[in-house]
């Protein structure tokens, strides 16, 4: 386990009424529907004990407009943690992008114009790289369609699409339909071509499994993969499905060898979510620590490479990204980050209070970067600990993941803090990953085990909070494990638009929720209220310790179809 201590002794300048703890379960929604509900069928005595307890239980909206997404679009981990940590509705990049398409300002976007001008006047080639689906979590295919049309209008001779298939935030075998739509759009435009297709498992790895990125790189640069023609592509993918190789795990398919990335080419990565784009873009930037330990020196895993050619290629590429994938990257951005002032983490730090954040590898960015408002830096007084995720191909092989270790870490901090004045953490939080990560595999029985392991870890943290007299809060970033079958009975591996729980446990039994319904942006104000601290004016969410009859009626009316009977 890797710990990161950013404290400097006793820095507390503010007294808190009560210390607090927050657990964010990943992928734990609420629904009364029985079929495909791994949560309902799991043995979860701790979570069951919270459900519908008067003045201690609430339901939060974690999707659509309530979290800054287009109406009725399912939420995701990035969006969920941003809203929870910010204490307000955080308007997402997808909304900004779609507005630019609607009002045609994308066509005059300064950095997109620069990319296409360079492609037109230079190599005559532009590549659009990203996930092709309508899942809306990492990307949306209509953004790609808009980019293709603009590139055609700007007179770029050749546009190549490097397709990353989904199968995780969408149905596992939906990719063939999305690629059909892309082929139809290319035919309608009479412009562009599909160069390659590969699953997100390879090109979008985020857990430093560089062997996967290497496979993606070889396909994109060296056209390594099964060679097929465009009219054979759909049948090829269907045959992969028959062999139980679905979208997320599609091994590279090369459709147009001329579309392999060449020196001086322009690359536009069109995913807007950052975490799964960091490794592949870092590789094309030749950053040390990728498949290139040093620029000009491939890692020992990379064989049969012409080092001079690879170095020339990496240095010559012009790379643009839809959004900022990592602070400090020098890529021109089509949509620069928005300012996010006075998130919960920043506000606590400004008050001179200590805090602690922990999660396992798969969700560590969510309790740090995303929870802190898309800010990489560690605030003064903010301590962190990274717990390694298990090294398995898919998490259904080890469904409990590292949830017990994360629970142990958080409980230890809570109990060790209980008798310390001045040096203690006023706020502690963690993410429990298994329901979401195992739910994405579509494997039902392992997801039940994931929920049970998570429930046990929750119980451990609750008991630690009771012993330490720390107010306990629990919520989730979005739904997933509660709905694992679609309407046709097929596997559903995507997130849902269901409510998520909001739980209060007060060892002194003094605090009570004054309402039952809200959105993720209400969590941070509620925590600050429980601590007896000021709520920044930027936090437009409403504390659950304050009545809001109008909002309560509005939520119940708006989401009646999702309300658990």
C-alpha positions in Angstrom: 0.0 0.0 0.0 1.2 3.5 -0.9 0.6 6.3 1.6 0.8 10.0 0.8 1.0 12.3 3.8 0.6 16.0 3.1 0.4 17.2 6.7 2.7 19.4 8.6 1.9 18.6 12.2 -1.1 20.3 13.9 -2.5 22.7 11.4 -6.1 22.9 12.7 -7.4 26.4 13.1 -11.1 25.5 13.1 -13.1 23.5 15.6 -15.6 21.1 14.3 -18.9 20.1 16.0 -18.6 16.5 14.8 -16.0 14.5 12.8 -17.4 12.8 9.8 -16.8 9.7 7.5 -18.1 9.2 4.0 -18.2 5.9 2.0 -18.9 6.1 -1.7 -20.0 2.7 -3.0 -19.3 2.4 -6.7 -22.3 1.1 -8.7 -24.9 0.6 -5.9 -28.4 1.7 -7.1 -31.8 1.3 -5.5 -34.7 -0.4 -7.3 -37.6 -2.7 -6.3 -37.1 -4.8 -9.5 -36.1 -8.3 -8.6 -34.8 -9.8 -11.8 -31.1 -9.3 -12.4 -30.8 -7.5 -9.0 -27.5 -8.7 -7.6 -27.8 -6.4 -4.6 -31.3 -7.6 -3.7 -30.2 -11.3 -3.9 -26.9 -10.8 -1.9 -26.7 -11.3 1.8 -26.2 -7.6 2.9 -27.3 -7.3 6.5 -25.5 -4.0 7.1 -27.1 -2.2 4.1 -30.4 -3.8 4.9 -30.3 -2.4 8.4 -30.1 1.2 6.9 -32.9 0.9 4.4 -35.9 3.1 5.0 -34.9 4.0 8.6 -36.8 7.2 9.4 -34.8 10.3 9.2 -31.6 8.3 8.5 -32.2 7.2 4.9 -32.6 9.1 1.7 -32.4 8.7 -2.1 -30.3 10.7 -4.4 -30.5 11.2 -8.2 -27.1 10.4 -9.8 -28.0 10.8 -13.5 -29.1 13.3 -16.1 -29.5 17.0 -15.5 -29.2 16.5 -11.7 -25.5 15.8 -12.2 -24.8 18.0 -15.2 -25.4 15.4 -17.9 -27.9 15.5 -20.8 -31.4 14.6 -19.6 -31.9 10.9 -18.6 -28.3 10.0 -19.4 -26.9 7.5 -16.8 -24.2 8.8 -14.5 -20.7 7.4 -14.1 -17.9 7.3 -11.5 -16.2 10.4 -12.7 -19.4 12.5 -12.7 -20.6 11.0 -9.5 -17.4 11.8 -7.5 -17.2 15.3 -9.1 -20.7 16.2 -7.9 -20.3 14.6 -4.5 -17.1 16.4 -3.8 -18.2 19.7 -5.3 -21.5 20.0 -3.5 -23.3 21.3 -6.6 -24.4 20.3 -10.0 -21.2 20.1 -12.1 -22.0 20.6 -15.7 -20.1 18.0 -17.7 -17.9 18.1 -20.7 -20.5 16.2 -22.8 -22.9 19.0 -22.3 -20.4 21.6 -23.4 -19.5 19.6 -26.4 -23.1 19.0 -27.5 -23.9 22.6 -27.2 -20.9 23.5 -29.4 -22.3 21.0 -32.0 -25.8 22.5 -31.8 -24.7 26.1 -32.2 -21.9 25.2 -34.7 -19.1 26.7 -32.5 -17.2 23.4 -32.6 -16.5 24.1 -36.3 -14.7 27.3 -35.2 -13.0 25.8 -32.2 -9.5 27.4 -32.2 -7.5 24.2 -31.5 -9.7 22.0 -33.8 -9.1 24.5 -36.6 -5.4 24.4 -35.9 -5.3 20.6 -36.0 -7.3 20.4 -39.3 -5.3 23.2 -40.9 -2.1 21.4 -40.1 -3.5 18.1 -41.4 -4.6 19.7 -44.6 -1.5 21.7 -45.3 0.9 19.0 -44.0 0.5 15.3 -44.2 -3.1 15.4 -45.5 -4.0 12.9 -42.8 -6.0 13.2 -39.5 -6.9 10.4 -37.2 -9.9 10.4 -34.8 -9.2 8.0 -31.9 -11.8 7.1 -29.3 -14.6 4.9 -28.1 -17.5 4.5 -30.6 -20.7 4.1 -28.8 -23.6 6.1 -27.4 -22.9 5.1 -23.8 -22.1 8.7 -22.9 -19.6 7.8 -20.2 -16.3 8.2 -21.9 -17.4 9.5 -25.3 -20.4 9.8 -27.7 -20.3 8.7 -31.3 -22.3 11.8 -32.5 -19.2 13.9 -31.5 -17.1 11.8 -33.8 -19.7 12.2 -36.6 -19.5 16.0 -36.1 -15.7 15.9 -36.3 -15.7 13.9 -39.5 -18.1 16.4 -41.1 -16.0 19.4 -40.0 -12.8 17.7 -41.3 -14.4 17.2 -44.7 -15.6 20.8 -44.8 -12.1 21.9 -44.0 -10.7 20.0 -46.9 -8.5 17.5 -45.1 -7.8 14.8 -47.7 -7.9 11.7 -45.5 -9.6 11.0 -42.2 -9.1 7.7 -40.4 -11.1 6.5 -37.5 -9.4 4.3 -34.9 -12.3 2.6 -33.2 -12.2 1.5 -29.5 -15.3 -0.6 -28.8 -17.2 -0.4 -25.5 -19.2 -3.4 -24.2 -18.9 -2.1 -20.6 -21.0 1.0 -20.5 -23.1 -0.5 -23.2 -24.3 -4.1 -24.0 -21.4 -6.5 -24.5 -22.3 -7.2 -28.2 -23.7 -3.8 -29.2 -20.5 -2.7 -30.9 -21.5 -4.3 -34.3 -24.5 -1.9 -34.4 -22.4 1.1 -33.5 -19.8 0.3 -36.2 -22.7 -0.2 -38.7 -23.8 3.3 -37.8 -20.3 4.6 -38.3 -20.1 2.9 -41.7 -23.4 4.5 -42.7 -22.2 7.9 -41.6 -19.0 7.6 -43.6 -21.0 6.5 -46.6 -23.4 9.4 -46.2 -20.5 11.9 -46.0 -18.6 10.1 -48.7 -15.6 10.8 -46.5 -13.3 9.0 -44.1 -12.6 5.4 -43.4 -12.3 3.0 -40.5 -8.7 2.1 -40.0 -8.8 -0.2 -37.0 -11.1 -1.7 -34.4 -10.1 -2.9 -30.9 -11.7 -3.3 -27.5 -11.3 -0.7 -24.7 -9.5 -3.4 -22.6 -6.4 -2.7 -24.6 -6.4 1.0 -25.7 -8.2 2.4 -22.6 -6.4 0.6 -19.8 -5.9 2.8 -16.8 -4.2 0.3 -14.3 -0.7 0.5 -15.8 -1.0 -2.8 -17.6 1.3 -1.7 -20.3 1.2 -5.0 -22.1 -2.4 -4.1 -23.1 -1.3 -0.6 -24.3 1.5 -2.2 -26.3 -1.1 -4.3 -28.2 -3.1 -1.2 -28.9 0.0 0.7 -30.0 1.1 -2.1 -32.4 -2.4 -2.1 -34.0 -2.5 1.7 -34.4 1.0 2.2 -35.6 2.1 -1.1 -37.2 -1.3 -2.4 -38.3 -0.9 -5.6 -36.3 -4.1 -7.5 -36.0 -6.6 -9.6 -38.1 -6.7 -8.0 -41.6 -10.2 -7.6 -43.0 -11.9 -5.4 -45.6 -14.5 -2.9 -44.6 -17.3 -5.0 -46.0 -16.1 -8.0 -44.0 -15.8 -6.1 -40.7 -19.3 -6.7 -39.3 -19.2 -10.4 -40.0 -15.8 -10.6 -38.5 -17.1 -9.0 -35.3 -20.1 -11.3 -35.2 -17.8 -14.3 -35.5 -15.8 -13.0 -32.6 -19.1 -12.8 -30.6 -19.8 -16.5 -31.5 -16.4 -17.3 -30.0 -17.3 -15.4 -26.8 -15.1 -12.5 -27.6 -17.2 -9.4 -27.0 -16.7 -5.7 -27.5 -14.6 -4.8 -24.5 -12.1 -7.5 -25.3 -12.0 -7.4 -29.1 -8.5 -8.1 -30.2 -7.3 -5.6 -32.9 -8.9 -5.8 -36.3 -7.1 -3.9 -39.1 -9.5 -2.6 -41.8 -7.3 -0.2 -43.7 -3.5 -0.6 -43.5 -3.1 2.9 -45.1 -4.7 4.2 -41.9 -1.8 3.1 -39.7 -0.4 6.1 -37.9 2.6 7.6 -39.8 5.2 10.4 -39.0 3.7 13.9 -39.0 0.1 12.7 -38.8 -2.4 14.6 -36.7 -4.1 12.7 -33.9 -7.4 13.9 -32.3 -8.5 11.9 -29.3 -12.2 12.5 -28.9 -13.0 10.8 -25.6 -13.9 13.5 -23.1 -13.5 11.5 -19.9 -9.9 11.6 -18.8 -8.9 8.6 -16.8 -8.8 5.9 -19.5 -7.1 8.2 -22.0 -4.0 9.0 -19.9 -1.9 5.9 -20.7 -2.5 5.7 -24.4 -1.9 9.5 -25.0 1.2 9.3 -22.7 2.5 6.5 -24.9 2.1 8.6 -28.1 3.8 11.5 -26.3 6.7 9.2 -25.6 6.5 9.9 -21.9 9.0 7.9 -19.7 7.3 5.1 -17.7 5.0 4.0 -20.6 6.1 1.3 -23.2 8.9 3.8 -23.7 10.9 4.0 -20.5 12.9 6.7 -22.3 12.2 8.4 -25.5 14.2 6.6 -28.2 14.5 3.5 -26.0 11.5 1.1 -26.1 11.0 -1.1 -23.0 12.3 -4.6 -22.9 8.8 -5.9 -23.8 8.9 -4.1 -27.1 10.5 -6.3 -29.8 11.1 -6.0 -33.5 10.9 -2.2 -33.3 13.1 0.1 -35.3 14.1 2.5 -32.5 15.0 5.4 -34.8 11.7 5.1 -36.6 9.7 4.9 -33.4 11.5 7.9 -32.0 11.0 9.9 -35.1 7.3 9.0 -35.2 6.6 9.9 -31.6 8.4 13.3 -31.9 6.7 14.2 -35.2 3.0 13.6 -34.3 0.6 16.5 -33.6 -1.7 15.4 -30.8 -4.9 17.1 -29.8 -7.4 16.0 -27.1 -11.0 16.7 -26.6 -10.4 17.6 -22.9 -7.6 17.7 -20.4 -6.6 14.1 -19.6 -3.9 15.0 -17.1 -2.8 18.2 -15.5 0.6 19.2 -17.1 -0.1 17.6 -20.4 1.0 19.9 -23.3 -1.6 18.7 -25.8 -3.8 21.5 -27.2 -7.3 21.0 -25.8 -10.6 21.5 -27.7 -12.3 22.0 -24.3 -10.1 23.3 -21.5 -11.1 22.5 -17.9 -13.6 24.7 -16.0 -12.7 26.3 -12.8 -14.0 24.5 -9.7 -13.6 26.6 -6.5 -14.4 25.5 -2.9 -15.0 21.8 -3.3 -15.3 20.0 0.0 -11.6 19.0 0.0 -10.4 22.5 -0.7 -12.8 24.1 1.8 -11.7 21.8 4.6 -8.1 22.5 3.7 -8.7 26.3 3.7 -10.2 26.0 7.2 -7.0 24.3 8.4 -8.6 20.9 8.9 -7.1 17.5 8.1 -8.8 15.0 5.9 -8.0 11.4 4.6 -8.9 9.8 1.3 -8.4 6.2 0.3 -9.4 3.7 -2.4 -7.9 0.8 -4.4 -6.1 1.4 -7.6 -9.2 1.2 -9.9 -10.9 4.0 -8.1 -8.0 6.0 -6.6 -8.4 8.8 -9.1 -12.0 9.1 -8.1 -11.4 9.9 -4.4 -8.5 12.2 -5.3 -8.6 13.9 -8.7 -12.4 13.8 -9.4 -13.6 14.2 -5.8 -11.3 17.3 -5.5 -13.0 18.9 -8.6 -10.6 17.7 -11.3 -7.6 19.0 -9.4 -4.4 16.9 -9.4 -2.8 18.5 -6.5 -3.0 17.3 -2.9 -4.3 20.0 -0.6 -2.5 20.9 2.6 -3.8 18.7 5.4 -5.1 16.1 2.9 -3.6 12.6 3.5 -4.1 9.7 1.0 -3.5 6.0 0.8 -3.5 3.9 -2.3 -4.5 0.2 -1.9 -3.5 -2.0 -4.9 -6.2 -3.6 -6.8 -5.7 -7.4 -7.5 -3.9 -8.3 -10.7 -6.5 -10.4 -12.4 -7.7 -10.3 -16.0 -11.3 -9.5 -15.0 -12.7 -8.8 -11.5 -15.2 -11.6 -11.6 -12.2 -13.8 -10.9 -11.7 -12.1 -7.6 -15.0 -10.3 -6.9 -14.1 -9.0 -3.5 -11.2 -7.1 -5.0 -9.4 -5.2 -2.3 -12.5 -3.9 -0.5 -11.5 -5.5 2.8 -8.0 -3.8 2.7 -9.6 -0.5 2.0 -12.0 -1.0 4.9 -9.1 -1.9 7.2 -7.2 1.2 6.1 -10.1 3.5 6.8 -11.1 1.9 10.0 -7.6 2.1 11.3 -7.4 5.8 10.6 -10.8 6.4 12.3 -9.8 4.5 15.4 -6.3 6.0 15.6 -7.8 9.4 15.3 -10.4 8.9 18.0 -8.2 10.1 20.9 -6.1 12.7 19.1 -6.9 16.4 19.4 -5.4 18.8 16.9 -3.8 16.1 14.7 -6.9 14.1 13.9 -8.6 13.9 10.5 -11.9 15.8 10.7 -13.1 14.2 7.6 -12.3 10.7 6.2 -13.6 9.0 3.0 -13.2 6.0 0.8 -14.6 4.3 -2.3 -15.7 0.7 -2.3 -15.2 -0.5 -5.9 -16.5 -4.1 -6.3 -20.2 -3.7 -7.1 -19.3 -1.5 -10.1 -16.2 -3.2 -11.3 -17.6 -6.7 -11.0 -21.0 -5.6 -12.3 -19.3 -4.4 -15.5 -18.2 -8.0 -16.2 -21.9 -9.0 -16.5 -21.3 -12.1 -14.3 -24.2 -12.3 -11.9 -23.0 -14.7 -9.1 -19.6 -12.9 -8.8 -21.4 -9.6 -8.5 -23.5 -11.0 -5.6 -20.2 -11.9 -3.9 -18.9 -8.4 -4.6 -21.9 -6.9 -2.9 -21.6 -9.2 0.1 -17.9 -8.3 0.5 -18.7 -4.6 0.2 -21.4 -4.9 2.8 -19.0 -6.6 5.3 -16.5 -3.8 4.8 -19.2 -1.2 5.3 -20.1 -2.9 8.6 -16.5 -2.7 9.8 -16.3 1.1 9.1 -19.6 1.8 10.7 -18.5 0.0 13.9 -15.2 2.0 13.9 -17.3 5.2 13.6 -19.5 4.2 16.5 -16.5 3.5 18.7 -14.9 6.8 17.7 -18.1 8.8 17.9 -17.8 9.9 14.2 -20.8 10.7 12.1 -21.1 8.2 9.3 -22.5 9.0 5.8 -22.8 6.6 2.9 -23.9 7.1 -0.7 -23.0 5.7 -4.2 -21.8 7.4 -7.4 -24.3 5.7 -9.7 -26.2 2.5 -10.1 -25.0 -0.8 -11.7 -25.2 -4.0 -9.7 -28.9 -3.7 -9.0 -29.8 -4.1 -12.7 -27.7 -6.7 -14.5 -30.2 -7.9 -17.1 -31.8 -5.9 -19.9 -35.4 -6.0 -21.0 -34.7 -9.0 -23.2 -32.9 -11.0 -20.4 -29.4 -10.3 -21.8 -26.5 -9.2 -19.7 -26.5 -5.6 -18.8 -23.0 -4.3 -18.0 -23.7 -0.6 -18.1 -24.6 1.9 -15.4 -28.2 2.7 -14.6 -30.3 5.8 -14.0 -31.7 4.4 -10.7 -31.6 6.3 -7.4 -28.7 5.8 -5.0 -28.8 5.6 -1.2 -27.9 8.3 1.2 -27.4 7.0 4.7 -26.8 8.7 8.1 -25.5 6.9 11.2 -25.0 9.2 14.2 -23.5 7.4 17.3 -25.1 10.1 19.5 -28.4 9.8 17.7 -28.9 13.6 17.5 -28.7 14.3 13.8 -31.7 13.6 11.6 -32.4 14.1 7.9 -35.2 16.6 7.3 -36.1 15.2 3.8 -35.7 12.0 1.7 -34.8 13.1 -1.8 -32.1 15.1 -3.4 -29.1 14.7 -5.7 -25.4 13.9 -5.3 -24.6 17.6 -5.0 -26.4 17.6 -1.6 -23.8 15.3 0.0 -21.0 17.8 0.7 -23.3 20.5 2.2 -24.8 17.8 4.5 -21.4 16.8 5.7 -20.3 20.4 6.4 -23.6 21.0 8.2 -23.0 18.0 10.4 -19.6 19.3 11.2 -20.9 22.6 12.2 -18.9 24.4 9.4 -19.8 27.1 6.9 -21.0 26.1 3.5 -19.3 28.0 0.7 -21.6 30.0 -1.6 -20.3 28.0 -4.6 -21.9 24.9 -3.1 -25.4 25.2 -4.5 -26.5 21.8 -3.1 -28.8 21.7 -0.1 -28.1 20.1 3.2 -30.3 17.1 4.1 -30.5 18.6 7.6 -32.6 21.5 6.2 -36.1 21.2 5.0 -36.8 21.8 1.3 -40.5 21.0 0.7 -40.5 22.4 -2.8 -37.4 20.4 -3.9 -38.8 17.3 -2.2 -42.0 17.4 -4.2 -40.1 18.2 -7.4 -37.9 15.2 -7.1 -40.7 12.8 -6.3 -42.7 14.0 -9.2 -39.8 14.0 -11.7 -38.5 10.6 -10.8 -41.8 8.8 -9.9 -40.9 6.0 -12.4 -37.7 5.2 -10.6 -39.0 5.5 -7.1 -38.8 2.1 -5.3 -42.3 1.0 -4.3 
